[in-house]
Amino acid sequence: MILPPSAAGPRPPPADPNLAQCPICSRAFAKDRLDKHQAICEKSTKKKRKVFDPVKMRVQGTESESYLRKIKSKKPEKQVAPPKKDWRKQHEEFIRNIRAAKKAQAHLGGRRKGG
């Protein structure tokens, strides 16, 4: 992977006496072209580049383009995960309730046969 000059560190000064080094990007240019480059280099370092969207570029000019815009226009809503329920506690409580209901039923009405 090739790193940009800023990440790779400063470059050594050019060996050719006709070249001068840009103080912004450390690239070497002819001395008469350095002023022009510095103006462009300053502009480009101040601008933030847009994120490249390969899907948009690939679909541009096709029938699918109309669908892409519809999908992208919808704002994704933040999905909040529901709090996790402790199913084991719920299950144990459910079983206790059923057993208590059976005991209460047996106590109140007794078990009738032939009903």
Biopython code that builds the backbone (N, CA, C, O; Angstrom):
import numpy as np
from Bio.PDB.StructureBuilder import StructureBuilder

atoms = [
    (1, "MET", "N", (0.850, -1.176, 0.000)),
    (1, "MET", "CA", (0.000, 0.000, 0.000)),
    (1, "MET", "C", (0.891, 1.233, 0.000)),
    (1, "MET", "O", (1.806, 1.346, 0.816)),
    (2, "ILE", "N", (0.628, 2.135, -0.897)),
    (2, "ILE", "CA", (1.401, 3.368, -0.990)),
    (2, "ILE", "C", (0.744, 4.426, -0.126)),
    (2, "ILE", "O", (-0.453, 4.687, -0.251)),
    (3, "LEU", "N", (1.521, 5.029, 0.739)),
    (3, "LEU", "CA", (1.005, 6.052, 1.632)),
    (3, "LEU", "C", (1.180, 7.434, 1.016)),
    (3, "LEU", "O", (2.150, 7.661, 0.292)),
    (4, "PRO", "N", (0.264, 8.364, 1.286)),
    (4, "PRO", "CA", (0.446, 9.723, 0.810)),
    (4, "PRO", "C", (1.668, 10.346, 1.484)),
    (4, "PRO", "O", (2.098, 9.881, 2.539)),
    (5, "PRO", "N", (2.232, 11.398, 0.877)),
    (5, "PRO", "CA", (3.455, 11.979, 1.422)),
    (5, "PRO", "C", (3.330, 12.411, 2.876)),
    (5, "PRO", "O", (4.287, 12.280, 3.639)),
    (6, "SER", "N", (2.174, 12.921, 3.272)),
    (6, "SER", "CA", (2.017, 13.373, 4.645)),
    (6, "SER", "C", (2.104, 12.201, 5.621)),
    (6, "SER", "O", (2.610, 12.353, 6.733)),
    (7, "ALA", "N", (1.608, 11.022, 5.204)),
    (7, "ALA", "CA", (1.633, 9.862, 6.080)),
    (7, "ALA", "C", (2.995, 9.172, 6.052)),
    (7, "ALA", "O", (3.410, 8.569, 7.042)),
    (8, "ALA", "N", (3.691, 9.261, 4.915)),
    (8, "ALA", "CA", (4.973, 8.590, 4.775)),
    (8, "ALA", "C", (6.107, 9.420, 5.366)),
    (8, "ALA", "O", (7.215, 8.911, 5.536)),
    (9, "GLY", "N", (5.855, 10.668, 5.675)),
    (9, "GLY", "CA", (6.884, 11.541, 6.223)),
    (9, "GLY", "C", (7.428, 12.464, 5.144)),
    (9, "GLY", "O", (7.075, 12.320, 3.974)),
    (10, "PRO", "N", (8.273, 13.399, 5.515)),
    (10, "PRO", "CA", (8.801, 14.348, 4.529)),
    (10, "PRO", "C", (9.740, 13.654, 3.552)),
    (10, "PRO", "O", (10.486, 12.744, 3.914)),
    (11, "ARG", "N", (9.681, 14.103, 2.324)),
    (11, "ARG", "CA", (10.560, 13.545, 1.289)),
    (11, "ARG", "C", (11.908, 14.255, 1.336)),
    (11, "ARG", "O", (12.008, 15.396, 1.785)),
    (12, "PRO", "N", (12.926, 13.572, 0.872)),
    (12, "PRO", "CA", (14.231, 14.239, 0.821)),
    (12, "PRO", "C", (14.220, 15.336, -0.249)),
    (12, "PRO", "O", (13.460, 15.234, -1.212)),
    (13, "PRO", "N", (15.034, 16.369, -0.108)),
    (13, "PRO", "CA", (15.047, 17.428, -1.113)),
    (13, "PRO", "C", (15.489, 16.861, -2.461)),
    (13, "PRO", "O", (16.279, 15.919, -2.517)),
    (14, "PRO", "N", (14.966, 17.448, -3.558)),
    (14, "PRO", "CA", (15.294, 16.924, -4.889)),
    (14, "PRO", "C", (16.790, 17.070, -5.196)),
    (14, "PRO", "O", (17.430, 18.052, -4.821)),
    (15, "ALA", "N", (17.318, 16.065, -5.885)),
    (15, "ALA", "CA", (18.739, 16.069, -6.250)),
    (15, "ALA", "C", (19.008, 17.007, -7.425)),
    (15, "ALA", "O", (20.106, 17.549, -7.553)),
    (16, "ASP", "N", (18.009, 17.197, -8.278)),
    (16, "ASP", "CA", (18.166, 18.064, -9.448)),
    (16, "ASP", "C", (18.126, 19.532, -9.005)),
    (16, "ASP", "O", (17.195, 19.924, -8.302)),
    (17, "PRO", "N", (19.097, 20.344, -9.390)),
    (17, "PRO", "CA", (19.108, 21.752, -8.967)),
    (17, "PRO", "C", (17.993, 22.591, -9.601)),
    (17, "PRO", "O", (17.717, 23.693, -9.126)),
    (18, "ASN", "N", (17.352, 22.097, -10.656)),
    (18, "ASN", "CA", (16.262, 22.835, -11.305)),
    (18, "ASN", "C", (14.914, 22.575, -10.636)),
    (18, "ASN", "O", (13.912, 23.190, -11.002)),
    (19, "LEU", "N", (14.884, 21.685, -9.677)),
    (19, "LEU", "CA", (13.637, 21.343, -8.996)),
    (19, "LEU", "C", (13.598, 21.974, -7.607)),
    (19, "LEU", "O", (14.624, 22.162, -6.953)),
    (20, "ALA", "N", (12.378, 22.292, -7.181)),
    (20, "ALA", "CA", (12.166, 22.821, -5.836)),
    (20, "ALA", "C", (11.062, 21.999, -5.178)),
    (20, "ALA", "O", (10.198, 21.439, -5.854)),
    (21, "GLN", "N", (11.106, 21.938, -3.867)),
    (21, "GLN", "CA", (10.156, 21.103, -3.128)),
    (21, "GLN", "C", (8.982, 21.952, -2.638)),
    (21, "GLN", "O", (9.168, 23.054, -2.124)),
    (22, "CYS", "N", (7.762, 21.412, -2.810)),
    (22, "CYS", "CA", (6.556, 22.090, -2.317)),
    (22, "CYS", "C", (6.524, 21.958, -0.804)),
    (22, "CYS", "O", (6.658, 20.850, -0.285)),
    (23, "PRO", "N", (6.345, 23.079, -0.070)),
    (23, "PRO", "CA", (6.321, 22.985, 1.394)),
    (23, "PRO", "C", (5.063, 22.303, 1.939)),
    (23, "PRO", "O", (5.050, 21.866, 3.089)),
    (24, "ILE", "N", (4.002, 22.207, 1.123)),
    (24, "ILE", "CA", (2.747, 21.616, 1.588)),
    (24, "ILE", "C", (2.748, 20.099, 1.424)),
    (24, "ILE", "O", (2.467, 19.365, 2.372)),
    (25, "CYS", "N", (3.066, 19.635, 0.216)),
    (25, "CYS", "CA", (2.977, 18.194, -0.053)),
    (25, "CYS", "C", (4.331, 17.521, -0.220)),
    (25, "CYS", "O", (4.392, 16.299, -0.359)),
    (26, "SER", "N", (5.410, 18.279, -0.210)),
    (26, "SER", "CA", (6.785, 17.773, -0.314)),
    (26, "SER", "C", (7.112, 17.174, -1.669)),
    (26, "SER", "O", (8.101, 16.451, -1.791)),
    (27, "ARG", "N", (6.321, 17.449, -2.682)),
    (27, "ARG", "CA", (6.630, 16.964, -4.020)),
    (27, "ARG", "C", (7.591, 17.924, -4.702)),
    (27, "ARG", "O", (7.646, 19.105, -4.358)),
    (28, "ALA", "N", (8.347, 17.418, -5.668)),
    (28, "ALA", "CA", (9.333, 18.237, -6.374)),
    (28, "ALA", "C", (8.764, 18.741, -7.694)),
    (28, "ALA", "O", (8.151, 17.983, -8.446)),
    (29, "PHE", "N", (8.973, 20.039, -7.971)),
    (29, "PHE", "CA", (8.507, 20.670, -9.207)),
    (29, "PHE", "C", (9.593, 21.562, -9.760)),
    (29, "PHE", "O", (10.514, 21.969, -9.051)),
    (30, "ALA", "N", (9.466, 21.858, -11.045)),
    (30, "ALA", "CA", (10.379, 22.830, -11.645)),
    (30, "ALA", "C", (10.161, 24.162, -10.935)),
    (30, "ALA", "O", (9.038, 24.498, -10.559)),
    (31, "LYS", "N", (11.253, 24.924, -10.753)),
    (31, "LYS", "CA", (11.173, 26.164, -9.976)),
    (31, "LYS", "C", (10.170, 27.149, -10.557)),
    (31, "LYS", "O", (9.507, 27.869, -9.810)),
    (32, "ASP", "N", (10.051, 27.191, -11.873)),
    (32, "ASP", "CA", (9.101, 28.129, -12.479)),
    (32, "ASP", "C", (7.648, 27.667, -12.331)),
    (32, "ASP", "O", (6.740, 28.476, -12.520)),
    (33, "ARG", "N", (7.397, 26.402, -12.001)),
    (33, "ARG", "CA", (6.043, 25.874, -11.853)),
    (33, "ARG", "C", (5.610, 25.768, -10.380)),
    (33, "ARG", "O", (4.445, 25.493, -10.090)),
    (34, "LEU", "N", (6.534, 25.982, -9.478)),
    (34, "LEU", "CA", (6.247, 25.777, -8.062)),
    (34, "LEU", "C", (5.178, 26.737, -7.546)),
    (34, "LEU", "O", (4.322, 26.329, -6.761)),
    (35, "ASP", "N", (5.206, 28.009, -7.970)),
    (35, "ASP", "CA", (4.202, 28.980, -7.510)),
    (35, "ASP", "C", (2.801, 28.551, -7.924)),
    (35, "ASP", "O", (1.867, 28.610, -7.124)),
    (36, "LYS", "N", (2.652, 28.119, -9.171)),
    (36, "LYS", "CA", (1.350, 27.665, -9.675)),
    (36, "LYS", "C", (0.872, 26.452, -8.878)),
    (36, "LYS", "O", (-0.293, 26.362, -8.490)),
    (37, "HIS", "N", (1.806, 25.515, -8.643)),
    (37, "HIS", "CA", (1.433, 24.316, -7.894)),
    (37, "HIS", "C", (1.033, 24.659, -6.460)),
    (37, "HIS", "O", (0.062, 24.101, -5.950)),
    (38, "GLN", "N", (1.742, 25.543, -5.811)),
    (38, "GLN", "CA", (1.436, 25.878, -4.420)),
    (38, "GLN", "C", (0.028, 26.441, -4.285)),
    (38, "GLN", "O", (-0.673, 26.134, -3.320)),
    (39, "ALA", "N", (-0.391, 27.262, -5.245)),
    (39, "ALA", "CA", (-1.747, 27.809, -5.195)),
    (39, "ALA", "C", (-2.777, 26.688, -5.282)),
    (39, "ALA", "O", (-3.763, 26.687, -4.545)),
    (40, "ILE", "N", (-2.550, 25.745, -6.171)),
    (40, "ILE", "CA", (-3.478, 24.613, -6.335)),
    (40, "ILE", "C", (-3.401, 23.683, -5.127)),
    (40, "ILE", "O", (-4.425, 23.182, -4.661)),
    (41, "CYS", "N", (-2.216, 23.457, -4.632)),
    (41, "CYS", "CA", (-2.026, 22.547, -3.503)),
    (41, "CYS", "C", (-2.704, 23.103, -2.245)),
    (41, "CYS", "O", (-3.281, 22.329, -1.482)),
    (42, "GLU", "N", (-2.653, 24.389, -2.012)),
    (42, "GLU", "CA", (-3.317, 25.008, -0.867)),
    (42, "GLU", "C", (-4.828, 24.847, -0.963)),
    (42, "GLU", "O", (-5.489, 24.532, 0.026)),
    (43, "LYS", "N", (-5.377, 25.066, -2.169)),
    (43, "LYS", "CA", (-6.827, 24.901, -2.356)),
    (43, "LYS", "C", (-7.257, 23.459, -2.082)),
    (43, "LYS", "O", (-8.247, 23.207, -1.396)),
    (44, "SER", "N", (-6.493, 22.529, -2.633)),
    (44, "SER", "CA", (-6.900, 21.127, -2.516)),
    (44, "SER", "C", (-6.769, 20.609, -1.086)),
    (44, "SER", "O", (-7.515, 19.708, -0.703)),
    (45, "THR", "N", (-5.859, 21.136, -0.294)),
    (45, "THR", "CA", (-5.733, 20.665, 1.084)),
    (45, "THR", "C", (-6.831, 21.242, 1.974)),
    (45, "THR", "O", (-7.156, 20.655, 3.006)),
    (46, "LYS", "N", (-7.402, 22.376, 1.593)),
    (46, "LYS", "CA", (-8.472, 22.979, 2.389)),
    (46, "LYS", "C", (-9.816, 22.312, 2.133)),
    (46, "LYS", "O", (-10.660, 22.267, 3.028)),
    (47, "LYS", "N", (-10.030, 21.794, 0.928)),
    (47, "LYS", "CA", (-11.308, 21.178, 0.572)),
    (47, "LYS", "C", (-11.404, 19.774, 1.151)),
    (47, "LYS", "O", (-10.425, 19.031, 1.224)),
    (48, "LYS", "N", (-12.621, 19.441, 1.559)),
    (48, "LYS", "CA", (-12.873, 18.074, 1.995)),
    (48, "LYS", "C", (-13.510, 17.338, 0.826)),
    (48, "LYS", "O", (-14.498, 17.801, 0.256)),
    (49, "ARG", "N", (-12.949, 16.203, 0.476)),
    (49, "ARG", "CA", (-13.448, 15.450, -0.665)),
    (49, "ARG", "C", (-14.717, 14.705, -0.304)),
    (49, "ARG", "O", (-14.882, 14.229, 0.819)),
    (50, "LYS", "N", (-15.620, 14.612, -1.286)),
    (50, "LYS", "CA", (-16.845, 13.845, -1.088)),
    (50, "LYS", "C", (-16.509, 12.360, -1.101)),
    (50, "LYS", "O", (-15.561, 11.928, -1.757)),
    (51, "VAL", "N", (-17.290, 11.599, -0.375)),
    (51, "VAL", "CA", (-17.105, 10.160, -0.350)),
    (51, "VAL", "C", (-17.606, 9.597, -1.670)),
    (51, "VAL", "O", (-18.722, 9.897, -2.093)),
    (52, "PHE", "N", (-16.791, 8.791, -2.313)),
    (52, "PHE", "CA", (-17.150, 8.216, -3.594)),
    (52, "PHE", "C", (-18.186, 7.130, -3.401)),
    (52, "PHE", "O", (-18.016, 6.239, -2.568)),
    (53, "ASP", "N", (-19.274, 7.205, -4.181)),
    (53, "ASP", "CA", (-20.342, 6.221, -4.102)),
    (53, "ASP", "C", (-20.336, 5.400, -5.393)),
    (53, "ASP", "O", (-20.858, 5.859, -6.409)),
    (54, "PRO", "N", (-19.758, 4.203, -5.375)),
    (54, "PRO", "CA", (-19.672, 3.417, -6.603)),
    (54, "PRO", "C", (-21.036, 2.972, -7.118)),
    (54, "PRO", "O", (-21.214, 2.825, -8.328)),
    (55, "VAL", "N", (-21.996, 2.757, -6.233)),
    (55, "VAL", "CA", (-23.328, 2.330, -6.672)),
    (55, "VAL", "C", (-23.973, 3.453, -7.492)),
    (55, "VAL", "O", (-24.558, 3.204, -8.546)),
    (56, "LYS", "N", (-23.862, 4.652, -7.012)),
    (56, "LYS", "CA", (-24.445, 5.793, -7.710)),
    (56, "LYS", "C", (-23.820, 5.945, -9.097)),
    (56, "LYS", "O", (-24.528, 6.179, -10.076)),
    (57, "MET", "N", (-22.509, 5.815, -9.178)),
    (57, "MET", "CA", (-21.831, 5.966, -10.463)),
    (57, "MET", "C", (-22.194, 4.829, -11.421)),
    (57, "MET", "O", (-22.315, 5.047, -12.627)),
    (58, "ARG", "N", (-22.365, 3.630, -10.893)),
    (58, "ARG", "CA", (-22.669, 2.486, -11.750)),
    (58, "ARG", "C", (-24.093, 2.552, -12.287)),
    (58, "ARG", "O", (-24.345, 2.172, -13.430)),
    (59, "VAL", "N", (-25.021, 3.031, -11.469)),
    (59, "VAL", "CA", (-26.432, 3.043, -11.827)),
    (59, "VAL", "C", (-26.791, 4.280, -12.656)),
    (59, "VAL", "O", (-27.820, 4.299, -13.331)),
    (60, "GLN", "N", (-25.962, 5.289, -12.605)),
    (60, "GLN", "CA", (-26.244, 6.545, -13.297)),
    (60, "GLN", "C", (-26.495, 6.304, -14.786)),
    (60, "GLN", "O", (-25.667, 5.713, -15.479)),
    (61, "GLY", "N", (-27.655, 6.774, -15.269)),
    (61, "GLY", "CA", (-28.003, 6.640, -16.676)),
    (61, "GLY", "C", (-28.745, 5.357, -17.015)),
    (61, "GLY", "O", (-28.999, 5.097, -18.191)),
    (62, "THR", "N", (-29.097, 4.550, -16.029)),
    (62, "THR", "CA", (-29.833, 3.315, -16.281)),
    (62, "THR", "C", (-31.237, 3.429, -15.698)),
    (62, "THR", "O", (-31.579, 4.417, -15.047)),
    (63, "GLU", "N", (-32.035, 2.408, -15.942)),
    (63, "GLU", "CA", (-33.404, 2.398, -15.426)),
    (63, "GLU", "C", (-33.437, 2.324, -13.903)),
    (63, "GLU", "O", (-34.383, 2.796, -13.273)),
    (64, "SER", "N", (-32.431, 1.748, -13.332)),
    (64, "SER", "CA", (-32.383, 1.564, -11.880)),
    (64, "SER", "C", (-32.147, 2.866, -11.122)),
    (64, "SER", "O", (-32.316, 2.913, -9.904)),
    (65, "GLU", "N", (-31.762, 3.911, -11.826)),
    (65, "GLU", "CA", (-31.441, 5.173, -11.172)),
    (65, "GLU", "C", (-32.631, 5.739, -10.401)),
    (65, "GLU", "O", (-32.462, 6.292, -9.314)),
    (66, "SER", "N", (-33.831, 5.602, -10.960)),
    (66, "SER", "CA", (-35.008, 6.140, -10.284)),
    (66, "SER", "C", (-35.269, 5.413, -8.961)),
    (66, "SER", "O", (-35.722, 6.024, -7.993)),
    (67, "TYR", "N", (-34.985, 4.123, -8.923)),
    (67, "TYR", "CA", (-35.187, 3.362, -7.698)),
    (67, "TYR", "C", (-34.133, 3.713, -6.648)),
    (67, "TYR", "O", (-34.428, 3.746, -5.454)),
    (68, "LEU", "N", (-32.930, 3.968, -7.090)),
    (68, "LEU", "CA", (-31.850, 4.305, -6.179)),
    (68, "LEU", "C", (-32.156, 5.585, -5.428)),
    (68, "LEU", "O", (-31.913, 5.669, -4.224)),
    (69, "ARG", "N", (-32.674, 6.564, -6.105)),
    (69, "ARG", "CA", (-32.997, 7.838, -5.457)),
    (69, "ARG", "C", (-34.083, 7.662, -4.407)),
    (69, "ARG", "O", (-34.033, 8.283, -3.346)),
    (70, "LYS", "N", (-35.073, 6.810, -4.704)),
    (70, "LYS", "CA", (-36.147, 6.572, -3.744)),
    (70, "LYS", "C", (-35.606, 5.914, -2.485)),
    (70, "LYS", "O", (-36.009, 6.264, -1.376)),
    (71, "ILE", "N", (-34.719, 4.984, -2.648)),
    (71, "ILE", "CA", (-34.167, 4.274, -1.502)),
    (71, "ILE", "C", (-33.289, 5.215, -0.681)),
    (71, "ILE", "O", (-33.380, 5.226, 0.547)),
    (72, "LYS", "N", (-32.451, 5.994, -1.333)),
    (72, "LYS", "CA", (-31.516, 6.866, -0.625)),
    (72, "LYS", "C", (-32.230, 8.024, 0.052)),
    (72, "LYS", "O", (-31.734, 8.546, 1.050)),
    (73, "SER", "N", (-33.397, 8.445, -0.469)),
    (73, "SER", "CA", (-34.068, 9.605, 0.100)),
    (73, "SER", "C", (-34.664, 9.303, 1.468)),
    (73, "SER", "O", (-34.853, 10.210, 2.278)),
    (74, "LYS", "N", (-34.958, 8.043, 1.726)),
    (74, "LYS", "CA", (-35.493, 7.676, 3.034)),
    (74, "LYS", "C", (-34.381, 7.772, 4.066)),
    (74, "LYS", "O", (-33.292, 7.231, 3.876)),
    (75, "LYS", "N", (-34.666, 8.459, 5.145)),
    (75, "LYS", "CA", (-33.664, 8.580, 6.205)),
    (75, "LYS", "C", (-33.731, 7.329, 7.073)),
    (75, "LYS", "O", (-34.800, 6.943, 7.544)),
    (76, "PRO", "N", (-32.595, 6.714, 7.273)),
    (76, "PRO", "CA", (-32.625, 5.529, 8.137)),
    (76, "PRO", "C", (-32.900, 5.943, 9.573)),
    (76, "PRO", "O", (-32.256, 6.842, 10.114)),
    (77, "GLU", "N", (-33.863, 5.274, 10.173)),
    (77, "GLU", "CA", (-34.213, 5.572, 11.551)),
    (77, "GLU", "C", (-33.306, 4.760, 12.468)),
    (77, "GLU", "O", (-32.955, 3.618, 12.173)),
    (78, "LYS", "N", (-32.948, 5.361, 13.554)),
    (78, "LYS", "CA", (-32.129, 4.636, 14.509)),
    (78, "LYS", "C", (-33.005, 3.575, 15.174)),
    (78, "LYS", "O", (-34.041, 3.870, 15.769)),
    (79, "GLN", "N", (-32.559, 2.365, 15.052)),
    (79, "GLN", "CA", (-33.327, 1.274, 15.626)),
    (79, "GLN", "C", (-32.807, 1.016, 17.032)),
    (79, "GLN", "O", (-31.651, 0.641, 17.231)),
    (80, "VAL", "N", (-33.668, 1.221, 17.975)),
    (80, "VAL", "CA", (-33.308, 0.971, 19.357)),
    (80, "VAL", "C", (-33.710, -0.453, 19.683)),
    (80, "VAL", "O", (-34.874, -0.833, 19.554)),
    (81, "ALA", "N", (-32.750, -1.215, 20.098)),
    (81, "ALA", "CA", (-33.024, -2.607, 20.428)),
    (81, "ALA", "C", (-33.870, -2.650, 21.688)),
    (81, "ALA", "O", (-33.559, -1.980, 22.672)),
    (82, "PRO", "N", (-34.941, -3.438, 21.661)),
    (82, "PRO", "CA", (-35.762, -3.536, 22.869)),
    (82, "PRO", "C", (-34.931, -4.156, 23.984)),
    (82, "PRO", "O", (-34.050, -4.976, 23.729)),
    (83, "PRO", "N", (-35.212, -3.766, 25.198)),
    (83, "PRO", "CA", (-34.427, -4.343, 26.297)),
    (83, "PRO", "C", (-34.625, -5.849, 26.340)),
    (83, "PRO", "O", (-35.735, -6.351, 26.167)),
    (84, "LYS", "N", (-33.539, -6.552, 26.572)),
    (84, "LYS", "CA", (-33.622, -8.010, 26.593)),
    (84, "LYS", "C", (-34.417, -8.457, 27.808)),
    (84, "LYS", "O", (-34.184, -8.001, 28.928)),
    (85, "LYS", "N", (-35.348, -9.350, 27.566)),
    (85, "LYS", "CA", (-36.151, -9.890, 28.650)),
    (85, "LYS", "C", (-35.485, -11.179, 29.115)),
    (85, "LYS", "O", (-34.961, -11.960, 28.320)),
    (86, "ASP", "N", (-35.524, -11.365, 30.389)),
    (86, "ASP", "CA", (-34.942, -12.583, 30.942)),
    (86, "ASP", "C", (-35.984, -13.690, 30.812)),
    (86, "ASP", "O", (-36.864, -13.830, 31.662)),
    (87, "TRP", "N", (-35.877, -14.466, 29.752)),
    (87, "TRP", "CA", (-36.905, -15.463, 29.449)),
    (87, "TRP", "C", (-36.972, -16.547, 30.527)),
    (87, "TRP", "O", (-38.035, -17.108, 30.794)),
    (88, "ARG", "N", (-35.837, -16.828, 31.132)),
    (88, "ARG", "CA", (-35.843, -17.885, 32.144)),
    (88, "ARG", "C", (-36.680, -17.474, 33.359)),
    (88, "ARG", "O", (-37.448, -18.273, 33.895)),
    (89, "LYS", "N", (-36.521, -16.215, 33.785)),
    (89, "LYS", "CA", (-37.320, -15.732, 34.922)),
    (89, "LYS", "C", (-38.802, -15.701, 34.540)),
    (89, "LYS", "O", (-39.665, -16.065, 35.339)),
    (90, "GLN", "N", (-39.086, -15.263, 33.309)),
    (90, "GLN", "CA", (-40.478, -15.227, 32.851)),
    (90, "GLN", "C", (-41.080, -16.628, 32.864)),
    (90, "GLN", "O", (-42.214, -16.828, 33.298)),
    (91, "HIS", "N", (-40.304, -17.591, 32.382)),
    (91, "HIS", "CA", (-40.791, -18.956, 32.311)),
    (91, "HIS", "C", (-41.068, -19.520, 33.709)),
    (91, "HIS", "O", (-42.101, -20.144, 33.947)),
    (92, "GLU", "N", (-40.122, -19.286, 34.627)),
    (92, "GLU", "CA", (-40.305, -19.786, 35.989)),
    (92, "GLU", "C", (-41.524, -19.143, 36.652)),
    (92, "GLU", "O", (-42.277, -19.812, 37.359)),
    (93, "GLU", "N", (-41.708, -17.864, 36.421)),
    (93, "GLU", "CA", (-42.879, -17.182, 36.985)),
    (93, "GLU", "C", (-44.172, -17.743, 36.400)),
    (93, "GLU", "O", (-45.156, -17.931, 37.114)),
    (94, "PHE", "N", (-44.161, -18.005, 35.109)),
    (94, "PHE", "CA", (-45.317, -18.575, 34.422)),
    (94, "PHE", "C", (-45.677, -19.936, 35.022)),
    (94, "PHE", "O", (-46.842, -20.217, 35.307)),
    (95, "ILE", "N", (-44.662, -20.766, 35.204)),
    (95, "ILE", "CA", (-44.894, -22.099, 35.783)),
    (95, "ILE", "C", (-45.452, -21.975, 37.199)),
    (95, "ILE", "O", (-46.389, -22.689, 37.560)),
    (96, "ARG", "N", (-44.883, -21.074, 38.004)),
    (96, "ARG", "CA", (-45.394, -20.866, 39.376)),
    (96, "ARG", "C", (-46.852, -20.428, 39.351)),
    (96, "ARG", "O", (-47.657, -20.897, 40.156)),
    (97, "ASN", "N", (-47.193, -19.538, 38.439)),
    (97, "ASN", "CA", (-48.577, -19.058, 38.337)),
    (97, "ASN", "C", (-49.531, -20.186, 37.955)),
    (97, "ASN", "O", (-50.633, -20.282, 38.496)),
    (98, "ILE", "N", (-49.111, -21.026, 37.035)),
    (98, "ILE", "CA", (-49.968, -22.150, 36.633)),
    (98, "ILE", "C", (-50.181, -23.106, 37.800)),
    (98, "ILE", "O", (-51.298, -23.555, 38.056)),
    (99, "ARG", "N", (-49.093, -23.409, 38.505)),
    (99, "ARG", "CA", (-49.211, -24.329, 39.651)),
    (99, "ARG", "C", (-50.091, -23.728, 40.745)),
    (99, "ARG", "O", (-50.891, -24.432, 41.361)),
    (100, "ALA", "N", (-49.941, -22.421, 40.983)),
    (100, "ALA", "CA", (-50.764, -21.758, 41.998)),
    (100, "ALA", "C", (-52.227, -21.759, 41.569)),
    (100, "ALA", "O", (-53.118, -21.936, 42.400)),
    (101, "ALA", "N", (-52.479, -21.561, 40.275)),
    (101, "ALA", "CA", (-53.859, -21.571, 39.781)),
    (101, "ALA", "C", (-54.471, -22.964, 39.926)),
    (101, "ALA", "O", (-55.645, -23.091, 40.275)),
    (102, "LYS", "N", (-53.692, -23.998, 39.661)),
    (102, "LYS", "CA", (-54.190, -25.365, 39.808)),
    (102, "LYS", "C", (-54.534, -25.655, 41.265)),
    (102, "LYS", "O", (-55.559, -26.274, 41.552)),
    (103, "LYS", "N", (-53.674, -25.207, 42.190)),
    (103, "LYS", "CA", (-53.930, -25.426, 43.618)),
    (103, "LYS", "C", (-55.181, -24.671, 44.052)),
    (103, "LYS", "O", (-56.002, -25.183, 44.813)),
    (104, "ALA", "N", (-55.309, -23.441, 43.551)),
    (104, "ALA", "CA", (-56.482, -22.641, 43.913)),
    (104, "ALA", "C", (-57.742, -23.280, 43.356)),
    (104, "ALA", "O", (-58.769, -23.306, 44.035)),
    (105, "GLN", "N", (-57.685, -23.789, 42.153)),
    (105, "GLN", "CA", (-58.835, -24.438, 41.528)),
    (105, "GLN", "C", (-59.217, -25.686, 42.316)),
    (105, "GLN", "O", (-60.398, -25.943, 42.551)),
    (106, "ALA", "N", (-58.229, -26.447, 42.717)),
    (106, "ALA", "CA", (-58.487, -27.674, 43.469)),
    (106, "ALA", "C", (-59.063, -27.344, 44.841)),
    (106, "ALA", "O", (-59.928, -28.062, 45.342)),
    (107, "HIS", "N", (-58.594, -26.279, 45.438)),
    (107, "HIS", "CA", (-59.059, -25.891, 46.763)),
    (107, "HIS", "C", (-60.485, -25.348, 46.723)),
    (107, "HIS", "O", (-61.300, -25.678, 47.584)),
    (108, "LEU", "N", (-60.790, -24.516, 45.726)),
    (108, "LEU", "CA", (-62.101, -23.879, 45.647)),
    (108, "LEU", "C", (-63.197, -24.847, 45.230)),
    (108, "LEU", "O", (-64.209, -24.990, 45.916)),
    (109, "GLY", "N", (-62.991, -25.491, 44.133)),
    (109, "GLY", "CA", (-64.098, -26.270, 43.601)),
    (109, "GLY", "C", (-63.908, -27.755, 43.755)),
    (109, "GLY", "O", (-64.856, -28.519, 43.571)),
    (110, "GLY", "N", (-62.784, -28.161, 44.067)),
    (110, "GLY", "CA", (-62.550, -29.595, 44.103)),
    (110, "GLY", "C", (-62.584, -30.118, 42.675)),
    (110, "GLY", "O", (-62.973, -29.404, 41.750)),
    (111, "ARG", "N", (-62.197, -31.302, 42.514)),
    (111, "ARG", "CA", (-62.207, -31.851, 41.165)),
    (111, "ARG", "C", (-63.513, -32.606, 40.982)),
    (111, "ARG", "O", (-63.815, -33.547, 41.715)),
    (112, "ARG", "N", (-64.263, -32.183, 40.011)),
    (112, "ARG", "CA", (-65.542, -32.841, 39.740)),
    (112, "ARG", "C", (-65.388, -33.834, 38.625)),
    (112, "ARG", "O", (-64.736, -33.569, 37.615)),
    (113, "LYS", "N", (-65.981, -34.952, 38.816)),
    (113, "LYS", "CA", (-65.921, -35.973, 37.769)),
    (113, "LYS", "C", (-67.237, -35.954, 37.000)),
    (113, "LYS", "O", (-68.314, -35.781, 37.570)),
    (114, "GLY", "N", (-67.116, -36.136, 35.695)),
    (114, "GLY", "CA", (-68.298, -36.284, 34.857)),
    (114, "GLY", "C", (-68.987, -34.984, 34.547)),
    (114, "GLY", "O", (-70.171, -35.026, 34.212)),
    (115, "GLY", "N", (-68.419, -33.946, 34.619)),
    (115, "GLY", "CA", (-68.894, -32.699, 34.461)),
    (115, "GLY", "C", (-69.671, -31.932, 33.685)),
    (115, "GLY", "O", (-69.825, -30.740, 33.951)),
]
sb = StructureBuilder()
sb.init_structure("model")
sb.init_model(0)
sb.init_chain("A")
sb.init_seg("    ")
for serial, (resi, resn, name, xyz) in enumerate(atoms, 1):
    if name == "N":
        sb.init_residue(resn, " ", resi, " ")
    sb.init_atom(name, np.array(xyz, "f"), 0.0, 1.0, " ", f" {name:<3s}", serial, name[0])
structure = sb.get_structure()
